[in-house]
């Protein structure tokens, strides 16, 4: 429908953008960034909340959408709210914005229709007649902010995503009530424009902008240029992609968090502005330049940055800026830290008076010994309370709010990292989430301005239960009975109640899900081969194997569901991955005993396990290497670009970003993002272990001392060459998940301490 007032607003604001487009470094203007409703929004603000939610509903359930009535209601004392009730043969869902309505829809699908939308399989088989709702369900979110995404996730999981993948993620966010997502796609175009205004050459810009998986680490000031240069086609296409992402998020009622200027500048600033005061800071093996907060160039670049970003992406007045994520500041003087904080904040508010700084408090945890209270207080105290939002990033293990007097008065969010490095591993402390946040932090009178929660995962995917619980907590005021909640979770995830599934989840909650750091562990298969002991899982693997057996017992009733098959494969995968620790111990023992035959047998068992694991995970699309590599290649417009993007993707999941020189840093980053994917298992880990074990056996047969470090160095050289390869891997799953899991159970069950021949015995026996 044509809306004359929108045309009037657009005509009124057009001169502002025209001026910004022609501004120069010498003549910067002083615009206030236009609101998100007026810049590149595809009329997002003109879409009524219930209409935005209906579009999502039609994408999700196109054949059943007409059975739902969606309506807009007022917020509840400033809080997001949804209602669900029956009206005749229709289900009425109301909310104060699109995502509140979407959250209500998801609540109905889960708790009334036994359906589930997740990253690990989706089940949307609605009953033929939609179940009635007794009375009215009404829930208001105590959490003003429900934050989602970590910078790392843009590099680990999503660097090569297209709109179709992003559209699905945004819909999933809305269904789970996310209203404050980090949105840093397309930042390379902003920086390219700023660099040109600063008079930098195209070569200097190329040396600054990193390859796709490493861009987000550049925005955090960790590195420059690694994996680049970026072709112009990438930069241009990702401006358009970000505009679509923001338009959809805003349409649904989300408030995206854009990037703010941190003081991190391109290396060319040293050459082009020799009088500028710069500090050199280090992250792992990279050194970057940090502009001094009192240098006049700081405010100048910040202004350019804000102008160029607003021109392309508008603003919702939330800006992420993290100057010292894992770097030690150049000075510990509280005055310097306050100057940095004040300059960062002013760099936002000088262009956008409504700006709020969204700050990850990870440095206070990561460098806890350095960030003592005087330094934290000085850094936070330089910004008005209501103009900063602190993300307490690792509350499930090391909360910072309790040691900083709730960030000295700043609003803050209780956050859960959940995943490090996008590693594939079962885990996540569900009990901690359920009690520490709702029963302890929220009720503690010292919690200050606790205004929400967040999931700041470094990667997406392999523990869907943790996402469900965390985001549901935003809408729950009552304590969560985890046992009862998991019973409901298993029911809607698998489509029906099942005793074996309930028993399996009872084991999962006592084994993998008390683990506070679920993905901060490198298990044997994905570990650099070594004769040194590799720490295994912090629970009895035989108990987890019993959960595998119980899920197999449920196959006849649940086996047709994608979520069930994902969980079956994921649990079996974790059990077998854990079992590799025992095999590795056998290898070490055989070598120490100088038993050539035993070493060969133990080596063969480990290598066969890796092959079996590859076959198992190949049955699920979530565990395939092929799609990841093909996603990377599709962004290239030439063979050279496709090869470059694939190289970036391969390096990220193996040697990571390490420089070619072998040193302590390169070793530390190896396998940071290890993946138990089909293709990675057979094409990388199997070959790496095979080569290492062959060298070990040869040395033992010849009576030579085995030099573990020297062999590891040679393995490193092979890893770097693997990233240069262009061989392809399957992009479609192969085999039947249940059949393969059952066959592997019969093969390994006895070795795991259970009776492999009696699948229905229901008893676990120790070895």
C-alpha positions in Angstrom: 0.0 0.0 0.0 1.3 3.5 -0.9 2.0 5.6 2.2 2.5 9.4 1.4 4.1 10.1 4.8 6.9 7.6 4.0 7.6 9.5 0.8 7.7 12.8 2.7 10.1 11.4 5.2 12.4 10.0 2.5 12.4 13.3 0.6 13.2 15.1 3.8 16.2 12.9 4.7 17.6 12.5 1.2 19.9 15.6 1.4 21.5 14.2 4.6 22.6 11.1 2.8 23.7 13.0 -0.3 26.0 15.1 1.9 27.4 12.1 3.6 28.1 10.4 0.3 30.3 13.2 -0.9 32.0 14.1 2.4 35.8 14.1 2.5 38.4 13.6 5.2 39.1 17.3 5.1 35.5 18.4 5.4 33.7 16.0 7.6 30.1 16.8 8.2 28.2 16.3 11.4 25.2 14.2 10.6 23.1 12.3 13.1 22.7 8.8 11.7 19.2 8.4 10.3 17.0 6.0 12.3 16.7 2.4 11.1 13.2 3.2 9.8 14.5 5.5 7.1 17.7 3.9 5.7 17.7 0.9 3.4 14.9 -0.8 5.4 12.7 -2.1 2.6 9.9 -0.4 4.4 10.6 -2.6 7.4 9.1 0.0 9.8 5.9 0.2 7.7 5.2 -3.5 8.3 2.8 -4.1 11.2 4.2 -6.6 13.8 1.5 -9.2 13.1 2.2 -8.9 9.4 5.9 -9.4 9.9 5.1 -12.5 12.1 2.7 -13.8 9.5 5.4 -13.7 6.8 7.6 -15.8 9.1 4.6 -18.2 9.8 4.1 -18.6 6.0 7.8 -19.4 5.5 7.7 -21.9 8.3 4.2 -23.5 7.8 3.0 -22.5 4.4 0.2 -25.1 4.3 -1.1 -24.4 7.8 -0.7 -20.7 8.2 -4.4 -19.9 7.6 -5.2 -21.8 10.8 -3.5 -19.1 12.9 -4.7 -15.6 13.7 -1.9 -13.2 14.6 -2.6 -9.9 16.4 -0.7 -7.0 17.8 -1.1 -5.9 21.4 0.6 -3.4 23.7 3.7 -4.2 25.7 3.3 -5.1 29.4 4.8 -2.2 31.3 7.6 -1.9 28.7 8.1 -5.7 28.6 7.7 -7.8 25.5 4.7 -10.0 25.9 2.8 -12.8 24.0 -0.6 -14.4 24.4 -1.9 -17.7 23.0 -5.5 -18.9 23.0 -8.1 -20.7 21.0 -10.9 -19.1 19.1 -13.2 -21.6 17.4 -11.0 -23.7 15.2 -8.2 -21.1 15.1 -5.2 -20.5 17.3 -4.8 -16.8 18.2 -1.3 -15.6 18.9 -0.7 -12.0 20.0 2.4 -10.0 20.8 3.6 -6.5 21.0 6.1 -7.0 18.1 6.9 -9.5 15.5 9.3 -11.5 17.5 7.1 -11.7 20.5 4.4 -13.1 18.3 6.9 -15.5 16.8 8.0 -16.5 20.3 4.4 -17.3 21.1 4.1 -19.3 17.9 7.1 -21.3 18.9 5.8 -21.8 22.4 2.6 -23.2 21.0 4.4 -25.5 18.5 6.5 -26.9 21.3 4.1 -27.3 24.2 0.9 -28.0 22.3 1.9 -29.6 19.0 5.1 -31.5 20.0 7.1 -29.8 17.3 10.6 -28.5 17.3 12.7 -26.1 15.2 16.4 -26.4 15.9 19.9 -26.5 14.3 20.0 -30.2 15.0 17.0 -31.3 13.1 13.5 -29.8 12.8 10.2 -31.6 13.2 7.1 -29.7 12.1 4.5 -32.4 11.8 1.4 -30.7 13.2 -1.6 -32.7 14.2 -4.4 -32.7 11.6 -6.5 -30.6 13.9 -4.6 -28.0 15.9 -4.8 -28.7 19.6 -7.0 -26.4 21.7 -5.5 -24.1 24.3 -7.1 -24.2 27.7 -7.8 -20.6 28.8 -5.1 -18.1 27.8 -1.3 -18.5 27.9 0.3 -15.2 28.6 4.0 -14.6 29.2 6.1 -11.4 29.5 9.8 -11.3 29.2 11.7 -10.1 32.3 14.8 -9.8 30.1 14.7 -6.5 28.2 17.6 -7.7 26.1 18.0 -11.2 24.7 21.4 -11.1 23.0 22.7 -13.5 20.5 26.0 -14.1 18.6 29.7 -13.7 19.2 32.1 -12.1 16.8 33.8 -15.5 16.5 30.7 -17.1 15.2 30.8 -14.8 12.1 34.3 -16.3 11.5 33.8 -19.9 12.5 30.2 -20.8 11.5 28.9 -18.1 9.2 31.7 -16.5 7.1 30.4 -18.0 3.8 26.7 -17.9 4.4 24.2 -16.6 1.8 20.8 -15.0 2.3 18.9 -18.3 2.4 21.0 -19.4 5.4 20.7 -16.1 7.1 17.0 -16.0 6.6 16.6 -19.3 8.4 18.8 -18.1 11.2 16.8 -14.9 11.6 13.5 -16.8 11.7 15.0 -19.1 14.3 16.1 -16.0 16.3 12.6 -14.6 16.3 11.0 -18.0 17.3 13.4 -18.0 20.3 12.7 -14.3 21.2 16.2 -12.9 20.3 15.8 -9.2 20.1 19.4 -7.9 20.3 21.6 -9.8 17.7 25.1 -8.8 16.8 25.2 -7.7 13.1 28.6 -7.1 11.7 28.3 -8.6 8.2 29.6 -6.2 5.5 31.9 -4.1 7.7 34.6 -4.5 5.2 32.8 -2.0 2.9 32.6 0.5 5.7 36.4 0.2 6.3 37.2 0.4 2.6 35.3 3.7 2.4 37.0 5.1 5.5 40.4 4.0 4.2 39.8 5.7 0.9 38.8 8.9 2.6 42.1 8.7 4.6 44.0 8.6 1.3 45.1 5.0 1.4 46.0 3.1 -1.7 44.1 0.1 -2.8 47.1 -2.0 -1.9 47.2 -0.6 1.6 43.5 -1.4 2.0 44.1 -5.0 0.7 46.8 -5.4 3.4 44.3 -4.4 6.1 41.1 -6.4 5.1 41.4 -10.1 6.1 39.9 -13.1 4.5 36.3 -14.0 5.2 36.7 -16.2 8.3 39.2 -13.8 9.8 37.3 -10.5 9.3 35.5 -10.6 12.7 38.9 -11.0 14.4 40.0 -7.9 12.6 36.9 -6.0 13.9 38.1 -7.0 17.4 41.6 -5.7 16.7 43.3 -9.1 16.8 44.8 -9.2 13.3 45.1 -7.4 9.9 45.0 -8.8 6.5 45.4 -12.5 7.1 43.7 -14.6 4.4 43.2 -11.5 2.1 42.9 -9.7 -0.1 39.2 -9.5 -0.6 37.9 -9.1 -4.2 35.5 -6.2 -4.8 32.8 -8.6 -5.7 32.8 -9.9 -2.1 32.7 -6.5 -0.6 29.9 -5.3 -2.7 27.8 -8.4 -2.3 28.1 -8.4 1.4 26.8 -4.8 1.7 23.7 -6.1 0.0 23.6 -9.2 2.2 23.9 -7.0 5.4 21.1 -4.7 4.2 18.8 -7.7 3.8 19.8 -9.1 7.2 19.1 -5.8 8.9 15.9 -5.2 7.1 14.5 -8.6 8.2 15.7 -8.2 11.8 14.2 -4.8 12.1 10.9 -5.9 10.4 10.5 -8.5 13.1 11.2 -6.0 15.9 14.9 -6.8 16.7 17.4 -4.2 17.5 20.6 -5.1 15.7 24.0 -4.3 17.2 26.3 -2.7 14.7 30.0 -2.1 14.9 31.6 0.9 16.7 35.1 2.3 16.2 37.6 0.8 18.7 40.8 2.7 17.9 42.2 -0.2 15.9 43.5 1.2 12.6 45.1 -0.1 9.4 48.9 -0.4 9.4 49.0 2.3 6.7 48.1 4.9 9.3 51.7 4.7 10.4 52.9 5.6 6.9 50.2 8.1 6.0 50.0 9.9 9.3 53.5 9.9 10.8 52.6 12.3 13.5 49.8 10.1 14.9 50.4 8.5 18.2 50.0 4.8 17.9 50.4 1.9 20.3 51.4 -1.6 19.2 49.4 -4.4 20.8 49.7 -8.1 20.4 47.2 -11.0 20.1 48.8 -14.5 19.9 51.2 -14.0 17.0 49.8 -10.8 15.4 50.6 -7.2 16.2 48.1 -4.5 15.4 48.0 -0.7 15.7 45.9 1.1 18.3 45.4 4.8 17.9 45.9 6.8 21.1 42.6 8.0 22.5 43.9 11.6 22.9 45.2 11.8 19.4 42.9 14.1 17.3 42.9 11.5 14.5 40.9 9.2 16.8 37.8 11.3 16.8 38.3 12.1 13.1 38.4 8.4 12.0 35.5 7.6 14.4 33.4 10.2 12.7 34.2 8.9 9.3 33.4 5.4 10.4 30.1 6.3 11.8 29.1 8.3 8.7 30.0 5.5 6.3 28.3 2.8 8.4 25.1 4.9 8.7 25.1 5.6 5.0 25.0 1.9 4.2 23.2 0.3 7.2 21.4 3.0 9.2 21.5 2.4 12.9 19.5 1.2 15.9 21.9 3.1 18.2 23.5 0.0 19.7 27.3 -0.4 18.9 29.7 -3.2 19.8 33.2 -2.1 20.4 35.8 -4.3 22.1 39.3 -2.8 22.1 41.1 -5.3 24.3 39.4 -8.6 23.8 42.4 -10.8 24.5 45.2 -8.2 24.3 47.0 -6.5 27.2 46.4 -2.7 27.0 49.6 -0.7 26.3 49.2 1.0 29.7 47.7 0.0 33.0 47.3 3.6 34.2 43.7 4.0 35.1 43.7 7.4 33.5 44.7 5.9 30.1 42.0 3.2 30.4 39.5 5.9 31.2 40.7 7.9 28.2 40.3 4.8 25.9 36.8 4.2 27.2 35.7 7.8 26.9 37.1 8.2 23.4 35.4 5.1 22.2 32.1 6.2 23.7 32.5 9.8 22.3 33.3 8.4 18.9 29.8 6.9 18.9 27.8 9.7 20.5 29.5 12.6 18.5 27.7 11.2 15.5 24.8 9.5 17.1 23.6 11.2 20.3 21.4 8.2 21.1 24.3 5.7 21.0 24.7 2.9 23.5 28.0 1.0 23.7 27.6 -2.8 23.9 30.7 -4.1 25.6 31.9 -7.7 26.1 33.5 -8.0 29.5 35.6 -11.0 28.4 38.9 -9.1 29.1 38.1 -9.0 32.8 37.9 -12.8 32.8 40.6 -13.6 30.2 43.2 -11.3 31.8 41.7 -11.4 35.3 45.1 -10.9 37.0 45.8 -7.7 34.9 42.3 -6.2 35.2 42.2 -5.4 38.9 39.4 -3.4 40.4 40.9 0.0 40.0 41.4 -0.5 36.3 38.0 -2.0 35.7 36.4 0.9 37.7 38.3 3.5 35.7 37.4 1.9 32.3 33.7 1.5 33.1 33.4 4.7 35.0 34.3 6.9 32.0 30.9 6.2 30.4 27.4 7.1 31.8 25.6 4.1 33.2 22.7 4.1 30.7 25.0 4.5 27.7 26.8 1.2 28.2 25.5 -2.4 28.1 27.9 -5.0 29.6 27.9 -8.6 28.4 29.1 -10.9 31.2 30.3 -13.4 28.6 31.1 -16.5 30.6 28.6 -16.6 33.5 28.3 -20.4 33.4 31.9 -20.7 34.6 33.4 -17.4 35.5 30.9 -14.6 36.1 32.4 -11.2 36.5 29.4 -9.3 37.8 29.9 -10.7 41.3 33.5 -9.4 41.5 32.9 -6.0 40.0 29.9 -4.9 42.0 27.7 -5.6 39.1 30.0 -3.6 36.8 29.8 -0.6 39.0 26.3 0.2 38.1 26.2 -0.5 34.4 23.3 -2.5 32.9 24.5 -6.0 32.1 23.4 -9.3 30.7 24.0 -12.8 32.1 25.6 -14.6 29.1 26.5 -18.1 28.2 29.3 -18.8 25.7 28.2 -22.5 25.3 30.7 -23.2 22.4 34.3 -22.5 21.8 35.8 -22.6 18.3 32.6 -24.2 16.8 34.0 -27.4 18.1 31.7 -30.5 17.9 31.2 -31.8 21.4 28.2 -32.6 23.6 28.0 -30.4 26.7 26.7 -27.4 28.5 25.8 -26.9 32.1 22.0 -26.9 32.0 21.6 -27.0 35.8 23.8 -23.9 36.1 21.7 -22.1 33.5 18.5 -23.0 35.2 19.6 -22.1 38.8 22.5 -19.7 38.6 20.6 -17.2 36.5 17.0 -17.5 37.7 17.4 -18.7 41.3 20.6 -16.9 42.2 21.7 -13.9 40.1 18.2 -12.6 39.6 17.4 -12.9 43.3 20.7 -11.5 44.6 20.1 -8.0 45.8 23.7 -7.2 44.6 22.9 -8.0 41.0 22.5 -4.3 40.1 21.1 -3.6 36.7 20.6 -7.1 35.4 18.5 -6.4 32.3 18.7 -9.6 30.3 20.6 -12.6 29.1 22.5 -13.7 26.1 24.0 -16.6 24.2 27.4 -15.5 22.9 28.4 -18.8 21.2 31.6 -19.0 19.2 29.8 -21.4 16.8 26.3 -22.7 16.1 24.9 -26.0 16.3 25.6 -29.2 18.2 23.8 -28.7 21.6 20.3 -27.5 20.7 18.9 -28.2 24.2 21.2 -25.4 25.6 19.8 -22.8 23.2 16.2 -23.8 24.0 16.6 -23.6 27.8 18.6 -20.4 27.8 16.2 -18.4 25.7 13.1 -19.8 27.4 14.5 -18.5 30.7 13.9 -15.0 29.4 10.2 -15.7 29.6 10.1 -17.6 32.9 9.9 -16.1 36.3 9.3 -19.4 38.1 12.2 -21.7 39.0 12.8 -24.4 36.4 12.5 -28.0 37.4 15.2 -29.3 35.0 14.0 -33.0 35.1 10.4 -31.9 34.3 11.6 -29.4 31.7 13.7 -32.1 30.0 10.8 -34.5 29.9 8.8 -31.8 28.0 11.8 -31.1 25.8 12.2 -34.7 24.8 8.5 -34.9 24.0 8.3 -32.0 21.7 11.7 -32.7 20.2 10.8 -36.2 19.2 7.1 -35.7 18.6 5.8 -37.9 21.5 6.7 -39.1 24.9 9.0 -42.1 25.1 10.3 -43.8 28.2 13.7 -44.8 26.6 14.2 -41.2 25.4 13.4 -39.9 28.9 15.9 -42.3 30.4 18.5 -41.3 27.9 18.1 -37.7 28.8 18.4 -38.5 32.5 21.8 -39.9 31.7 22.7 -36.9 29.5 21.9 -34.5 32.3 24.2 -36.4 34.6 27.1 -36.8 32.2 27.6 -34.3 29.4 25.3 -31.5 30.6 26.9 -30.6 33.9 30.1 -29.8 32.0 30.6 -26.0 32.3 33.0 -25.8 29.4 31.5 -28.1 26.8 33.7 -27.3 23.8 36.9 -26.3 25.4 38.5 -29.7 25.0 40.4 -31.3 22.1 39.8 -35.0 22.1 42.2 -37.6 20.7 41.0 -37.8 17.2 41.1 -34.0 16.6 44.2 -33.6 18.7 47.7 -33.1 17.2 49.1 -36.7 17.3 51.4 -37.2 20.3 52.6 -39.8 22.8 51.7 -37.6 25.7 48.5 -38.5 27.5 45.5 -36.6 26.2 42.9 -35.7 28.8 39.6 -37.4 28.2 36.0 -36.6 29.1 35.1 -35.6 32.7 32.5 -38.4 33.1 32.2 -42.1 32.8 31.9 -42.9 29.1 30.1 -46.1 29.8 27.2 -44.1 31.2 27.0 -42.0 28.1 27.1 -45.2 26.1 24.0 -46.3 27.9 22.2 -43.2 26.6 23.2 -44.3 23.1 21.7 -47.8 23.8 18.5 -46.3 25.1 18.1 -44.0 22.1 18.5 -47.1 19.9 15.8 -48.8 21.9 13.5 -45.9 21.0 14.2 -46.2 17.2 11.1 -48.1 16.3 8.9 -45.4 17.8 10.9 -42.3 17.1 13.2 -43.3 14.3 11.5 -41.3 11.5 12.2 -37.9 13.1 15.1 -35.7 12.1 15.8 -34.4 15.7 15.9 -38.0 17.0 18.3 -39.0 14.3 20.5 -36.0 14.9 20.6 -36.8 18.7 21.3 -40.5 18.1 24.2 -39.7 15.8 25.5 -37.0 18.1 25.5 -39.2 21.2 27.0 -42.1 19.4 29.6 -39.9 17.9 30.6 -38.5 21.3 30.8 -42.0 22.8 33.1 -43.3 20.1 35.2 -40.1 20.2 35.6 -40.5 23.9 36.5 -44.2 23.4 39.5 -43.1 21.3 41.1 -42.0 24.6 41.3 -45.6 25.7 42.8 -46.6 22.3 45.4 -43.8 22.5 46.3 -45.1 26.0 46.8 -48.5 24.5 49.2 -47.0 21.9 51.2 -45.3 24.6 51.4 -48.5 26.7 52.5 -50.6 23.7 55.2 -48.1 22.7 56.5 -47.9 26.3 56.6 -51.7 26.4 58.4 -51.7 23.0 55.8 -54.2 21.8 55.7 -53.9 18.0 52.7 -56.2 17.5 50.6 -54.6 20.3 51.4 -51.2 18.9 50.2 -52.2 15.4 47.0 -53.7 16.8 46.3 -50.6 18.9 47.0 -48.3 16.0 44.7 -50.3 13.7 41.9 -50.0 16.2 42.2 -46.3 16.4 42.4 -45.8 12.7 39.3 -48.1 12.2 37.4 -46.1 14.8 38.0 -42.9 12.8 36.7 -44.6 9.7 33.7 -45.8 11.5 33.0 -42.4 12.9 33.2 -40.9 9.4 30.6 -43.4 8.2 28.3 -42.6 11.2 28.4 -38.8 10.9 28.1 -39.0 7.1 24.5 -39.9 7.6 23.6 -36.4 8.8 24.0 -33.2 6.8 25.0 -31.3 9.9 28.3 -33.2 10.0 29.6 -32.9 6.5 32.7 -31.0 5.3 31.6 -30.8 1.7 28.9 -28.1 2.2 31.2 -25.9 4.2 33.8 -25.9 1.4 31.2 -25.4 -1.4 29.7 -22.5 0.5 33.2 -20.9 0.5 33.8 -21.4 -3.2 30.5 -20.1 -4.4 31.4 -16.5 -3.4 34.3 -16.5 -5.9 33.8 -15.1 -9.4 37.0 -16.6 -10.8 38.9 -19.8 -10.3 41.6 -17.9 -8.3 39.0 -16.4 -6.0 37.3 -19.7 -5.5 40.6 -21.3 -4.6 41.4 -18.5 -2.2 38.1 -18.7 -0.4 38.4 -22.5 -0.1 42.0 -22.0 1.3 40.5 -19.7 3.9 37.9 -22.3 4.9 40.4 -25.1 5.1 42.9 -23.1 7.2 40.2 -22.1 9.6 39.3 -25.7 10.5 42.9 -27.0 10.6 46.0 -24.8 11.2 43.6 -21.9 11.8 45.3 -18.6 11.0 48.8 -19.5 12.1 51.8 -18.1 10.1 53.8 -20.7 8.2 56.7 -20.6 10.7 56.3 -23.4 13.3 56.4 -22.1 16.8 54.6 -22.2 20.1 51.8 -20.0 18.8 51.1 -22.0 15.7 51.0 -25.1 17.8 48.5 -23.4 20.2 46.1 -22.5 17.4 46.2 -25.8 15.6 42.8 -27.5 15.6 41.3 -24.6 17.5 38.1 -25.3 15.4 38.5 -29.1 15.0 35.5 -30.8 13.4 34.3 -34.3 13.7 32.8 -34.1 10.2 32.6 -36.7 7.5 35.4 -35.6 5.2 37.5 -34.1 8.0 37.7 -37.5 9.7 38.6 -39.5 6.7 40.4 -36.8 4.7 42.4 -35.1 7.5 42.5 -36.7 11.0 42.8 -40.2 9.7 45.7 -39.4 7.4 47.4 -37.4 10.1 47.2 -40.2 12.6 48.1 -42.8 10.0 51.3 -40.9 9.1 52.2 -40.4 12.7 51.6 -44.0 13.8 53.6 -45.3 10.8 56.5 -43.1 11.9 56.1 -44.3 15.4 56.1 -48.0 14.4 59.1 -47.6 12.1 61.2 -46.0 14.8 60.2 -48.8 17.3 61.1 -51.5 14.7 64.4 -49.9 14.1 65.2 -49.4 17.7 65.4 -45.6 17.3 64.3 -42.9 19.8 61.1 -41.4 18.6 61.3 -37.6 18.4 57.7 -36.5 19.1 58.4 -32.8 18.5 60.2 -33.4 15.2 57.4 -35.5 13.8 54.9 -33.0 15.0 56.8 -30.3 13.0 56.6 -32.5 9.9 52.9 -33.1 10.5 52.5 -29.3 10.6 54.0 -29.0 7.2 51.5 -31.6 5.9 48.6 -29.7 7.5 49.6 -26.5 5.7 49.7 -28.3 2.3 46.2 -29.9 3.1 44.8 -26.4 3.1 46.2 -25.8 -0.4 44.3 -28.8 -1.8 41.2 -28.4 -3.9 39.8 -31.9 -3.7 36.0 -32.2 -3.1 33.9 -34.0 -0.6 30.3 -35.1 -0.6 27.6 -32.5 0.0 24.8 -34.9 0.7 24.4 -37.4 3.6 24.9 -41.0 2.9 23.5 -44.1 4.7 20.8 -44.6 7.3 21.6 -43.1 10.7 19.7 -45.7 12.7 21.2 -48.6 10.8 24.8 -47.4 11.1 24.4 -46.5 14.8 23.0 -49.9 15.5 25.7 -51.7 13.6 28.4 -49.7 15.4 26.7 -50.4 18.7 27.1 -54.1 18.1 30.7 -53.6 17.2 31.8 -51.4 20.1 29.2 -52.0 22.8 31.2 -54.7 24.7 34.4 -52.6 24.6 32.4 -49.7 26.1 31.4 -51.8 29.1 27.9 -52.8 27.9 26.3 -55.9 26.4 26.3 -55.2 22.7 24.1 -58.3 22.0 21.3 -57.3 24.3 20.2 -53.9 23.1 17.1 -53.9 25.2 18.7 -55.0 28.5 18.5 -51.5 30.0 21.4 -52.0 32.4 24.9 -50.6 32.4 27.7 -52.7 33.7 31.2 -51.4 34.4 34.2 -53.1 32.8 
